[in-house]
């Protein structure tokens, strides 16, 4: 190296932030040490030249044994160590110290070169990073959300939090071994959409889908991914979170159903108000008309015509009374105050009395038949039985042609009473059957037939109070069969 080159080297060596030196292999003599030593150790180069091992005096007590062995031991020219030093002002610095052998023409080590750099800031950053990673790990492993890091193609998982095992019901190890096995759990109906999301935009997904756990349980998942970019802005990793949103989905579904039911109820009530208004207005109009005729023409009317108007008034009053009674029954049942008073009754006699109360002579269209040889006495609430049979029979008569018959079949069984009401009427559409016992609900084929939509709701409530059951068999255009089954033993009501 000529003088000019040496000057350039010395200018370079004295302006870098690390120490650079050349010394004997046994570290007993320094041939060169740049000023970086003074910056890092806070000691003069002259002191090191004078006492070559003095750099060890600054080494932290916890590190000194290890570094002494490495720096002046058997092979000091192959050192690569990180250790702490304490400068004269008391500050502590981290140093990375590396040495390299220099060989002569015969291949013998006759010099040793080395570099030492201050890595304190790097160490602190690394420490901070480790603390952050540890905090993240503790956070990630103690919440019910899955965190992961993987490559862009989802062919390798670098990290997956333990919540994966809880939510998917599969081990994290299985995912490390076969990265795409999480897709095996995706519900078949949701898999095509999930696969398309992975293929089209894997690093910016926000998907909701179902998975099937190994035990068959279905869970709803919200899966989101985010890109990780290198210093050149290239996406080379992605991170993601997956959370179990099953309960949220269920709550949303319940809320939707509740709103739907509320809307249906609101619509039904609005229709009910209109229906009730019409149902009451019609008999009121009849009463008003007959009252006006009787008031203004009573002296001119024959007894036969007077009686005709009185009959119309009575019939209309009975109709309004029936509507009001239905409303009161619904209100009492919803308030929990509908009374249940079972007593011993002769059920055959009760049926005959109920048939005789059917208005407008429709009772002549009812075929009443008794089957079974058990006693006709049973413990029932006669008032509620009246509501059941009157509503079923009047509906059967109303929705049948005037020239057809309605069958009421009473079966007397040892432990049960069965009522079977069959008509040959318009029937109930299949789509209406699930709602037919709802208050204010009417089938969509009733057309202009009068009604409030309360009759079958009252029937169901009275049957339920008896701890009985009711079944429907209906065919549009052919007719309907209602079968009511009630227990006849008093023990059936002991807990009521």
TAJO-V919950 format. One record per backbone hydrogen bond with DSSP energy under -1.0 kcal/mol. CO is the residue of the C=O (numbers start at 1). NH is the residue of the N-H. E is the energy in kcal/mol with one decimal. If there is no record, write none. Layout:
# TAJO-V919950
co = (CO;CO)
nh = (NH;NH)
e = (E;E)
This chain:
# TAJO-V919950
co = (2;3;4;5;6;7;8;9;10;12;19;20;21;22;22;23;24;29;32;34;35;36;37;38;44;45;46;47;51;53;54;55;56;58;60;60;63;64;65;66;67;68;75;79;81;83;84;85;87;91;93;94;95;96;97;98;100;102;102;104;108;111;112;113;114;115;116;117;119;120;121;122;123;124;125;126;127;128;129;130;131;132;133;134;135;136;137;139;146;147;148;149;149;150;151;156;159;161;162;163;164;172;173;174;178;180;181;183;185;187;187;190;191;192;193;194;195;196;197;201;205;207;209;210;211;213;217;219;220;221;222;223;224;226;228;228;230;234;237;238;239;240;241;242;243;245;246;247;248;249;250;251;252;253;254;255;256;257;258;259;260;261;262;263;264;265;266;267;268;269;270;271;272;273;274;275;276;277;278;280;281;282;283;284;285;286;287;288;289;290;291;292;293;297;297;302;303;304;305;306;307;308;309;310;311;312;313;314;315;316;317;318;319;320;321;322;323;324;325;326;327;328;329;330;331;332;333;343;345;346;347;348;349;350;351;352;355;359;361;362;363;365;367;369;371;376;378;380;381;382;383;384;385;386;387;388;389;390;391;392;393;394;395;397;399;401;406;407;408;409;410;411;412;415;416;417;418;419;420;421;422;426;429;432;433;435;438;443;446;453;454;455;456;457;458;459;460;461;462;463;464;469;471;473;475;475;479;480;481;482;483;484;485;486;488;489;490;491;493)
nh = (6;7;8;9;10;11;12;13;14;15;116;34;114;31;32;112;27;24;22;37;39;40;41;42;48;49;50;51;54;56;57;58;59;86;63;64;67;68;69;70;71;72;78;99;97;95;60;93;90;87;85;119;83;117;81;115;113;110;111;107;104;102;23;100;21;98;19;96;123;124;125;126;127;128;129;130;131;132;133;134;135;136;137;138;139;140;141;142;242;161;240;158;159;238;154;151;149;164;165;167;168;176;177;178;181;183;184;186;212;190;191;194;195;196;197;198;199;200;201;204;225;223;221;187;219;216;213;211;245;209;243;207;241;239;236;237;233;230;228;150;226;148;224;146;222;249;250;251;252;253;254;255;256;257;258;259;260;261;262;263;264;265;266;267;268;269;270;271;272;273;274;275;276;277;278;279;280;281;282;284;285;286;287;288;289;290;291;292;293;294;295;296;297;300;301;306;307;308;309;310;311;312;313;314;315;316;317;318;319;320;321;322;323;324;325;326;327;328;329;330;331;332;333;334;335;337;336;380;378;350;351;352;353;354;355;356;358;362;364;365;366;406;408;410;412;347;345;343;385;386;387;388;389;390;391;392;393;394;395;396;397;398;399;400;426;404;367;422;369;420;371;418;374;488;413;486;411;484;409;482;407;477;432;435;436;438;441;446;449;440;458;459;460;461;462;463;464;465;466;468;467;485;483;481;478;479;475;423;473;421;471;419;469;417;379;492;493;494;496)
e = (-2.2;-2.2;-2.1;-2.4;-2.5;-2.2;-2.1;-3.2;-2.1;-1.4;-2.2;-2.3;-2.0;-2.6;-2.0;-2.4;-2.1;-2.5;-2.3;-1.4;-1.5;-2.1;-3.0;-1.2;-1.0;-2.4;-2.4;-2.0;-2.5;-1.5;-1.4;-1.0;-1.0;-3.2;-2.0;-1.6;-2.4;-2.6;-1.9;-1.8;-3.2;-2.2;-1.7;-2.1;-3.2;-3.2;-2.8;-2.3;-2.6;-2.7;-2.6;-2.1;-2.3;-2.1;-2.5;-2.6;-2.6;-2.1;-1.4;-1.7;-2.4;-2.1;-3.0;-3.0;-2.1;-2.8;-3.1;-2.4;-3.0;-2.5;-2.7;-2.8;-2.7;-3.2;-2.8;-2.9;-2.7;-2.7;-3.1;-2.8;-2.7;-2.9;-2.9;-2.8;-2.5;-3.9;-2.3;-1.2;-2.1;-2.7;-2.0;-2.9;-1.7;-2.4;-1.5;-1.9;-2.2;-2.0;-1.4;-2.7;-2.7;-2.2;-2.3;-2.3;-2.2;-1.5;-1.2;-1.1;-3.0;-1.7;-1.6;-2.1;-2.9;-2.2;-1.8;-1.9;-2.2;-2.4;-2.3;-1.2;-1.8;-3.3;-3.3;-2.9;-2.3;-2.8;-3.1;-2.7;-2.2;-2.1;-2.2;-2.8;-2.3;-2.5;-2.2;-1.5;-2.2;-2.4;-2.5;-2.5;-2.9;-1.8;-2.8;-3.1;-2.4;-2.9;-2.8;-2.5;-2.8;-2.8;-2.9;-2.9;-2.8;-2.8;-2.8;-2.9;-2.7;-3.3;-2.8;-2.7;-3.0;-3.1;-2.8;-2.9;-2.8;-2.9;-2.5;-2.6;-2.7;-2.9;-2.0;-2.8;-3.8;-2.5;-2.1;-3.4;-2.8;-2.6;-2.1;-2.1;-2.5;-1.8;-2.8;-3.1;-2.8;-2.8;-2.7;-2.4;-2.3;-2.6;-2.6;-2.4;-2.1;-1.1;-1.4;-2.6;-2.5;-1.8;-2.1;-2.5;-2.5;-1.9;-2.4;-2.7;-2.7;-2.4;-2.6;-2.6;-1.8;-2.4;-2.8;-2.4;-2.0;-2.6;-2.6;-2.2;-2.2;-2.4;-2.4;-2.2;-2.5;-2.8;-2.5;-2.5;-1.7;-2.9;-1.1;-2.3;-2.1;-2.6;-2.2;-1.9;-2.2;-2.2;-2.5;-1.9;-1.2;-1.5;-1.5;-2.3;-1.4;-2.7;-3.4;-3.1;-3.0;-3.0;-2.8;-2.8;-2.4;-2.1;-1.7;-2.3;-2.6;-2.5;-1.8;-2.1;-2.9;-2.7;-2.1;-2.2;-2.5;-2.7;-2.4;-1.1;-1.7;-2.1;-3.2;-2.4;-2.5;-2.5;-3.6;-2.1;-1.1;-1.7;-2.1;-2.9;-2.7;-2.9;-2.8;-2.6;-2.6;-2.5;-1.4;-1.5;-1.1;-2.2;-1.6;-1.2;-2.3;-1.3;-2.5;-2.1;-2.5;-2.0;-2.4;-2.3;-2.5;-2.0;-1.1;-2.6;-1.8;-2.8;-2.3;-2.3;-2.3;-1.9;-2.4;-2.2;-2.2;-2.6;-2.2;-2.6;-2.4;-2.7;-1.1;-1.2;-1.8;-1.0;-1.6)
